[in-house]
Amino acid sequence: MNHNKKTVPMIAGRKNSLKKIVALTAFDYSFSRLIDTTDIDIILVGDSLAMVALGHSTTLPVTIEEMIMHTCAVSRGCHNALLVADMPFMSYQVSNEQAITNAGRFIQEAGAQAVKLEGGTIMAKRVQALTDVDIPVMGHIGITPQSINRLGKYQVQGKTFTDARKIKQDALALQDAGVFSIVLEGIYDDLAAEITQDLKVPTIGIGAGVKCDGQILVLHDLLGLGMDPSPKFVKKYTNLANETKKAVNNYIQEVRNETFPDADHSYNLKIKKLMSNMKDA
C-alpha cells in the first residue's frame, strides 16, 4: 500500500487549510505519470477530453467507454494524487441504478477513487445514492458544460440575485447529499467566496476567484496547448504549442538536410571491421 497516496478524507480535511488544494486534468498515462511526480493533490480525468483529446466541439459526445479507457490509462501513472473521474453526459441522469452501475465501473475497472458529476439540487438524490454505496462524489456547479444546449453558450453564472441564490442552494444541497468537495466553475468571485465560507466541504474553483479552497485547470490550457481563444480564467504558464512546432520544424529540416540521424544517433559498425569478421568466420 502506498502511504503517500492522497485520499478522499485527506482532501475533505483541507477545508479552510492554509495549504490550498491544487488539481489538474490528465487524459493519458504520459501526462499522468509526469504531473504525479509533483505535489499535485488531485488528477481529474475530465470529460473535457472530448474537446481537448478527441476533437469534439462540446463535452457531450464522449462515451462512458471512452472515459473508462482514459481513466485506466491515467490510473497507471497516478500513484500519489487523488484520482477522480468525470461521469460523462447521460451516464448518470437516467436513474440512481444507472448512476451506481456506471460510477462503480470507474472505481472497480478504471481505478478511480471518486467520481465527479454535474448539477445541483436536481442531482442531490443521485449523489446521495452514490455516497450511500460508498462511492465518493465531487460536485460541480456554476457553468456546467454538459448543459450547453440549455445554456446556449458558456457564460459566467450567478449574475442576478435569483441565479446567485440558486447556486448557493445547489451547493448546500450537494453538501447535504454527501459530496466531499464541489467544483465552482465560472461564477463571480464574491459569490464563490460566500459559498466557500458557508460550506463545510472544500470548494475547488475554475474561473471562480481566489477565495475557493483550491483551484483546478485543464493541463493542456496551462501548458499552452489548449484551443484559442481560451477562457478568461485560463493562465498559460508556458507555451508548449510554440515549442512543439519549433521542435517539429527543426526535425523536418534536419531530415531533409540529411543531418539527422547523425553518428550520435546511429548504430555504426565500421565496414572494415565487418569484412574482417566475415573473413575470420
Summary of the structure (lengths in Angstrom):
residues: 281
radius of gyration: 23.1
end to end distance: 55.2
largest distance: 91.5
contacts: 908
relative contact order: 0.11
helix: 44%
strand: 14%
